[in-house]
Amino acid sequence: MSKFSLTNASLPEQVNQSLQDLGARLHATRITKGLTLRQMADRLMCSVNTYRSLEAGKPTVSIGLLAATLWNLQQLDTLDKIAPVPVTLFAGKRPKRHAGKPFIAESELDF
């Protein structure tokens, strides 16, 4: 049995494009700040090839490296815009769960 490998070929084209667009934005920001690949890799304590993979939009790069990169480029606040949560969760309100009833409503089950 082979282990699942996350590659560009195993992802929908829209996901690949979004990752490549993100990489291009990181690349442009790094260049604008006058930083080399080596300098970014040193700041992130990773190899140049690993950082290059992030800028290339490869899906195997860790989210931790992405967050550290955003922090280094003074853009960490942009991470908060990914997958926004409903306002009710920010207010500390959660849907009530009744004993014996599933947490997910019947209408939300799609299988």
Wavefront OBJ file of the C-alpha trace (Angstrom):
o trace
v 0.000 0.000 0.000
v 1.556 3.297 -1.068
v 1.557 6.393 1.099
v -0.483 9.340 -0.176
v 1.742 12.094 -1.501
v 0.500 15.644 -1.861
v 1.649 16.775 -5.281
v 0.496 19.369 -7.761
v -0.912 16.538 -9.899
v -3.173 15.349 -7.061
v -4.764 18.760 -6.493
v -7.482 20.584 -8.419
v -6.155 23.136 -10.908
v -7.715 26.025 -8.948
v -5.752 25.002 -5.844
v -2.509 24.773 -7.825
v -3.134 28.192 -9.337
v -3.859 29.745 -5.941
v -0.642 28.296 -4.504
v 1.359 29.568 -7.471
v -0.225 33.010 -7.134
v 0.633 33.072 -3.428
v 4.209 32.078 -4.227
v 4.458 34.836 -6.819
v 3.222 37.398 -4.287
v 5.762 36.199 -1.714
v 8.486 36.379 -4.355
v 7.519 39.938 -5.336
v 7.391 41.051 -1.704
v 10.805 39.533 -0.987
v 12.318 41.266 -4.018
v 10.661 44.576 -3.090
v 12.263 44.358 0.364
v 15.647 43.681 -1.245
v 16.067 40.192 0.221
v 17.763 37.285 -1.528
v 16.637 33.669 -1.438
v 19.601 32.878 0.824
v 18.685 35.681 3.254
v 15.071 34.494 3.514
v 16.129 30.881 3.949
v 18.580 31.911 6.681
v 15.907 33.956 8.465
v 13.518 30.992 8.318
v 16.202 28.430 9.187
v 15.369 26.329 6.149
v 17.200 25.425 2.978
v 17.153 27.643 -0.080
v 15.396 24.828 -1.956
v 12.634 24.647 0.666
v 12.054 28.392 0.490
v 12.194 28.249 -3.305
v 9.462 25.566 -3.156
v 7.258 27.960 -1.186
v 7.677 30.672 -3.818
v 7.005 28.087 -6.538
v 3.657 27.222 -4.955
v 4.475 23.618 -4.114
v 1.826 22.127 -1.798
v 4.315 20.177 0.320
v 5.734 23.237 2.105
v 4.559 23.471 5.719
v 2.037 26.017 6.868
v 4.476 26.894 9.656
v 7.019 28.009 7.074
v 4.339 30.069 5.343
v 3.404 31.758 8.633
v 7.058 32.447 9.459
v 7.562 33.896 5.977
v 4.573 36.200 6.371
v 5.930 37.314 9.749
v 9.352 38.043 8.245
v 7.734 40.086 5.482
v 5.588 41.997 8.027
v 2.406 40.463 6.602
v 1.392 38.016 9.330
v -1.952 39.794 9.738
v -2.927 38.571 6.261
v -3.061 35.025 7.646
v -6.177 36.036 9.610
v -8.059 36.551 6.352
v -7.789 32.868 5.399
v -10.958 30.849 6.004
v -12.832 33.422 8.090
v -15.059 32.035 10.810
v -18.692 33.022 11.408
v -19.103 36.096 13.598
v -20.951 34.061 16.243
v -17.798 32.053 16.956
v -15.835 35.266 17.513
v -18.436 36.323 20.047
v -17.800 33.138 22.020
v -21.169 31.710 21.051
v -21.344 28.168 19.864
v -24.268 26.192 18.541
v -25.926 24.325 21.399
v -25.537 20.597 21.348
v -28.443 18.649 22.717
v -27.887 15.297 24.383
v -28.459 12.405 22.031
v -28.467 14.551 18.913
v -25.548 14.696 16.490
v -23.513 17.912 16.474
v -23.933 18.172 12.692
v -27.457 18.802 11.514
v -29.052 16.128 9.336
v -29.343 18.638 6.485
v -25.555 19.163 6.520
v -24.742 15.515 5.900
v -23.906 15.063 2.241
v -23.359 11.340 2.101
l 1 2 3 4 5 6 7 8 9 10 11 12 13 14 15 16 17 18 19 20 21 22 23 24 25 26 27 28 29 30 31 32 33 34 35 36 37 38 39 40 41 42 43 44 45 46 47 48 49 50 51 52 53 54 55 56 57 58 59 60 61 62 63 64 65 66 67 68 69 70 71 72 73 74 75 76 77 78 79 80 81 82 83 84 85 86 87 88 89 90 91 92 93 94 95 96 97 98 99 100 101 102 103 104 105 106 107 108 109 110 111
